[in-house]
């Protein structure tokens, strides 16, 4: 970890448990560019907890409003 503040980082497994997002869904969202991998250790990826929380809430709202992932991606990353 480059910033030394690892308490704000969360693993993919922790995200699945905390936020109820399946591991394959998280991988798909990561591949679409919704989340940035901040650090890797072995085969584990770590994300900024705050960013994940905020973006998952927005993704959920937009999906509920009927937006497809293609348009959600446009809104999140331009």
C-alpha positions in Angstrom: 0.0 0.0 0.0 1.4 3.2 -1.1 -0.4 5.6 1.3 0.2 3.6 4.5 -3.4 4.1 5.5 -4.6 0.5 5.0 -7.6 0.8 7.5 -9.6 2.4 4.7 -9.0 -0.4 2.3 -11.4 -3.3 1.8 -10.9 -6.6 0.0 -13.2 -8.0 -2.6 -14.3 -10.7 -0.2 -15.2 -8.1 2.5 -17.1 -6.0 -0.1 -19.2 -9.1 -0.9 -20.0 -9.7 2.8 -20.5 -6.0 3.8 -22.5 -4.8 0.8 -24.2 -7.9 -0.4 -22.6 -7.8 -3.8 -21.6 -11.1 -5.3 -17.9 -11.6 -6.1 -18.6 -12.1 -9.9 -20.6 -8.8 -9.9 -17.8 -7.0 -8.2 -15.3 -8.4 -10.7 -17.6 -7.3 -13.5 -18.0 -3.7 -12.1 -14.2 -3.6 -11.7 -13.7 -4.6 -15.3 -16.2 -2.0 -16.4 -14.1 0.6 -14.6 -16.6 1.4 -11.8 -13.9 0.7 -9.1 -10.2 1.3 -8.9 -8.0 -1.4 -7.4 -5.8 0.5 -4.9 -3.5 -2.3 -3.9 -2.8 -5.9 -4.7 -1.4 -8.6 -2.4 -1.0 -11.9 -4.0 -4.3 -12.6 -5.7 -6.2 -10.3 -3.4 -7.4 -6.9 -4.6 -8.1 -4.0 -2.3 -10.4 -1.0 -2.8 -11.1 2.3 -1.0 -14.0 1.6 1.3 -15.5 5.0 0.9 -15.4 5.0 -2.9 -17.0 1.5 -2.9 -19.8 2.5 -0.5 -20.6 5.7 -2.5 -20.5 4.1 -5.9 -22.5 1.0 -4.9 -25.2 3.3 -3.6 -25.3 5.3 -6.8 -25.2 2.1 -9.0 -28.1 0.6 -7.0 -30.1 3.8 -7.4 -29.5 4.1 -11.1 -30.3 0.4 -11.7 -33.5 0.9 -9.7 -34.3 3.8 -12.0 -33.9 1.6 -15.0 -30.5 2.6 -16.3 -28.5 -0.1 -18.1 -24.8 -0.7 -17.0 -23.6 1.0 -20.2 -25.2 4.3 -19.2 -24.3 3.9 -15.5 -20.7 3.5 -16.7 -21.0 6.8 -18.6 -22.3 8.6 -15.6 -19.6 7.2 -13.3 -16.5 7.6 -15.4 -17.7 9.9 -18.2 
